[in-house]
Amino acid sequence: MSEEALPVRVVRVSRHRLDLRPAGALAPLANVRLRVHYPDGAGESRDLYAKVISVEAEDGAHLARVHLTSVDETDRRAIESLIGSG
């Protein structure tokens, strides 16, 4: 795993998957470490680990789908809260 930081925007959240709009291309099947800034000033996640399961171009931008492989309990609850409020 590279130490390169790449800004992304989360566009869809589910219990085990995030859809991201990265500033650049992510390689399919790459392992990634993410930090999420939760909405409404709810803070930042700890490290979330995921595997890129698909990448596609959409409207001139990249869309990457990642499967979450490691999420601690605090972040799991935060994600559940986001899903419940959506």
C-alpha positions in Angstrom: 0.0 0.0 0.0 1.4 3.4 -1.0 1.5 6.4 1.3 0.2 8.6 -1.5 -2.8 10.6 -0.4 -5.6 11.2 -2.9 -8.7 13.2 -2.1 -12.0 11.5 -2.7 -15.7 12.3 -2.3 -18.0 9.6 -0.9 -21.1 9.5 -3.0 -22.9 6.4 -1.7 -22.6 4.5 1.5 -23.7 1.0 2.5 -22.7 -1.3 5.3 -19.8 -2.9 3.4 -19.3 -0.7 0.4 -18.5 2.9 -0.5 -18.8 4.6 -3.9 -16.1 7.2 -4.3 -15.3 10.0 -6.7 -11.5 10.1 -6.5 -9.4 13.0 -7.8 -7.5 10.4 -9.9 -7.8 6.8 -11.0 -7.6 4.0 -8.5 -6.4 0.6 -9.7 -8.9 -2.2 -9.6 -8.2 -4.7 -6.8 -5.9 -2.2 -5.0 -6.0 -2.2 -1.2 -6.7 1.3 0.1 -6.7 3.1 3.5 -9.4 5.8 3.9 -10.1 8.5 6.3 -13.7 9.8 6.2 -14.9 13.2 7.3 -18.4 12.6 8.6 -21.1 15.1 7.8 -22.5 17.7 10.2 -19.2 18.1 12.1 -19.4 14.5 13.4 -15.6 14.2 13.2 -13.2 12.0 11.2 -13.0 8.3 11.0 -10.0 6.2 12.1 -8.3 4.3 9.3 -10.8 2.3 7.2 -9.4 -0.4 4.9 -11.0 -1.4 1.7 -10.4 -3.2 -1.6 -11.2 -1.4 -4.9 -13.8 -3.7 -6.6 -14.5 -1.6 -9.7 -13.6 1.6 -11.4 -15.4 3.3 -14.2 -15.5 6.7 -15.9 -18.8 8.5 -15.5 -19.5 12.1 -16.7 -15.8 12.7 -17.2 -14.9 11.7 -13.7 -13.8 8.4 -12.0 -16.2 6.4 -9.9 -14.6 3.7 -7.7 -16.5 1.1 -5.7 -14.7 -0.2 -2.7 -15.5 -3.1 -0.4 -14.7 -2.3 3.3 -12.4 -4.9 4.7 -11.6 -3.5 8.1 -13.7 -1.0 10.1 -13.6 -0.5 13.9 -16.7 -0.6 16.0 -16.9 3.2 16.4 -16.8 3.8 12.6 -19.2 0.9 12.0 -21.8 2.6 14.2 -21.1 6.0 12.4 -21.7 4.3 9.0 -24.9 2.6 10.3 -26.1 6.0 11.5 -25.5 7.5 8.0 -27.4 4.6 6.4 -30.3 5.0 8.9 -30.5 8.8 8.3 -30.5 8.5 4.5 
